[in-house]
Amino acid sequence: KAGVTQTPRYLIKTRGQQVTLSCSPISGHRSVSWYQQTPGQGLQFLFEYFSETQRNKGNFPGRFSGRQFSNSRSEMNVSTLELGDSALYLCASSAPGDEKLFFGSGTQLSVL
Amino acid sequence: KQEVTQIPAALSVPEGENLVLNCSFTDSAIYNLQWFRQDPGKGLTSLLLIQSSQREQTSGRLNASLDKSSGRSTLYIAASQPGDSATYLCAVEDDYKLSFGAGTTVTVRA
């Protein structure tokens, strides 16, 4: 059974650009959540989706957005990138009725 | 706002010694508590999940306890091995959201 797949693995952007990250959950998983990890702030919750509906959102500016498709795949978008957006972005999925989270390897975003 | 604290921040032990990692949280209204392991540059691997109604969970050499009323959890790793070297994170879940501690970085010396 394939794990959670995140693409791309690495990304380099410049300030002001926008970026889209992709996450394919484990087959059968319908919940997808996103986290930002930085050395200074640790792991912080971005948002969670279930069956294309956002159920919760963290304390991030509106430049951070996400969506989930009918096949449970999810994307997150960051517009007008800032240097402080440099981070490892992790996505996780879980099966219906199971709280155990399975994480992908992440996308390492560098903003120059 | 939920605050999760992990002590110590780092730990170095000789192989074979037992490990004790601590986690505390400020709001006891949690759905569950999970312990994860993270290797450098990688994602997180779930180790143990304790439901709010449970007191402990065990898996192999790992045992985690939960005292929800005092806002504490402890992860015990018996007979540590060099392969246990990693960062261990605890997280509490509430309203489909995990709040993470900063982690304890463990080094097991051969």
HADDOCK unambig.tbl for C-alpha pairs under 7 A between the chains (distance, minus, plus):
assign (segid A and resid 42 and name CA) (segid B and resid 102 and name CA) 5.69 0.50 0.50
assign (segid A and resid 43 and name CA) (segid B and resid 100 and name CA) 6.08 0.50 0.50
assign (segid A and resid 45 and name CA) (segid B and resid 97 and name CA) 6.65 0.50 0.50
assign (segid A and resid 45 and name CA) (segid B and resid 98 and name CA) 6.66 0.50 0.50
assign (segid A and resid 48 and name CA) (segid B and resid 96 and name CA) 6.85 0.50 0.50
assign (segid A and resid 56 and name CA) (segid B and resid 96 and name CA) 6.62 0.50 0.50
assign (segid A and resid 90 and name CA) (segid B and resid 43 and name CA) 6.88 0.50 0.50
assign (segid A and resid 100 and name CA) (segid B and resid 49 and name CA) 6.83 0.50 0.50
assign (segid A and resid 101 and name CA) (segid B and resid 46 and name CA) 6.70 0.50 0.50
assign (segid A and resid 102 and name CA) (segid B and resid 45 and name CA) 6.85 0.50 0.50
assign (segid A and resid 102 and name CA) (segid B and resid 46 and name CA) 6.90 0.50 0.50
assign (segid A and resid 103 and name CA) (segid B and resid 43 and name CA) 5.75 0.50 0.50
assign (segid A and resid 103 and name CA) (segid B and resid 44 and name CA) 5.59 0.50 0.50
assign (segid A and resid 103 and name CA) (segid B and resid 45 and name CA) 6.76 0.50 0.50
assign (segid A and resid 104 and name CA) (segid B and resid 43 and name CA) 5.56 0.50 0.50
assign (segid A and resid 105 and name CA) (segid B and resid 42 and name CA) 5.08 0.50 0.50
assign (segid A and resid 105 and name CA) (segid B and resid 43 and name CA) 4.21 0.50 0.50
assign (segid A and resid 106 and name CA) (segid B and resid 43 and name CA) 6.04 0.50 0.50
